[in-house]
Amino acid sequence: MHLSPTEVSLSEPQPAPPSSLPEPRPGTRSLRVPTVAAIALLLVAVVLVAVFRHGATSRGTPAPGSASAVAEPALRLNGTTEAVHRRAIVAPMLASESFGSLTVTRLAASGTRVRKGDLLAEFDRQAQMRQFMDKQAEYVDFANKTAEAQAKEVADRAKDETEIGRAESGWSKAGLEMQKVELLSKIDAEKAQETLEEAKATLQQLRMTFDLKRQAAQAGIRLLEIQRDRAKQVMDHAQANATLMEIRSPIEGVVVLNTIWKQGKMGEVQEGDQVRAGVTFMQVVDPSQMRVRASVNQEDFLGLRIGVPARIRLDAYPEMLFSGKLEEMAPIARSGDFSPKLRTFSVVFSIHGSDARLMPDLSAAVDVNPATHVGAAGAFP
């Protein structure tokens, strides 16, 4: 039996078409690669942001009951450095003299390290030595006059005592003559009576003038002694003033010259300058122990406590960093510079450690965290 071509095509299974992707258009593969890379980079960035936020949250949130609190911004104070042990050197104030100017003849240079007893400064002492020599001659003169007056008084006293003794003898002799008055004539008796009265009056006068002479002589001697002692006192003062012209170091340390008003301007003292008596022109400081004195306003002062750690920097040497702690807090405030209602307190911070460049009167910045617990471990949070 013959089948038609149509029947044959329907009975035989037809092969399935190949399952393959359609052919990509030119340029499609090159566009897909950058898109995948951008998506990967975006995912990495999201992961990094999440990790960073998680770490920051874990660091910034303290555990319950932990000793550390949320760190507050550090308080910065400005102050100046000063030595714990220091001695002010003052121009000598001369005894029994008006305040005048003294001429510097020798002076230790600023920054010189000195020992106790070393010469720091010397002033011109010619005026004091001249006065000493003049008063010494005056003292010797009055001392000689006093000795002569005392010797003369001794001689005059002996002479007056001899005269009194002679008058007493005459008075006694006249008294004996009066015992024989009954044997004498009336005229001789009257003469004997007159002689007795005259001897008595002479004795009384000598005794009276003796006391007056002694008082006058003692007054004259005392006047000479006062003049002698006054000359001696001025002489001693001149000698003491000459000694004061040398100033020696009371402690071991470094010489620091102060800035004072001299010759119409501010400056450090030099040899040949004139310094008024009583002016502090120099300091001797011990640089091994330094501290910073700063001012704090009344609001920040309430948050400070003794022993709070601090970090100290010097404006002149920014690379230097010192640790320290609050040592002193002034109990009384002072008025502010801009308003009398604003009050500031003086505080003192110790400096741990030392350096050759750490000297007094350097401006310093002190960073302190009022929230730090006193006695906590670590010098600064």
Buried (B, 14 or more C-beta within 10 A) or exposed (E): EEEEEEEEEEEEEEEEEEEEEEEEEEEEEEEEEEEEEEEEEEEEEEEEEEEEEEEEEEEEEEEEEEEEEEEEEBBEBEBEBBBBBBBEBBBBBBEEBEEEEBBBBEBBEBEBEBEEEBEBBBBBBEBBBEBBEBBBEBBBBBBEBBEEBBEEBEEBBEEBEEBBEEBBEBBEEBBEBBEEBEEBEEEEBEEBBEBBEEBBEBBEEBEEBBEEBBEEBEEBBEBBBEBBBBBBBBBBBBBBBBEBBBBBBEBBBBBBBBEBEBEEEEEBBEEEBBBBBEBEBBBBBBBEEBBBBBBBBEEBBEBBEEEBBBBBBBEEEEEBEBBBBBBEBBEEBEEBEEEEEEBBBBBBBBBEEEEEEBBBEBEBBBBBBBBBBEEBEEBBB
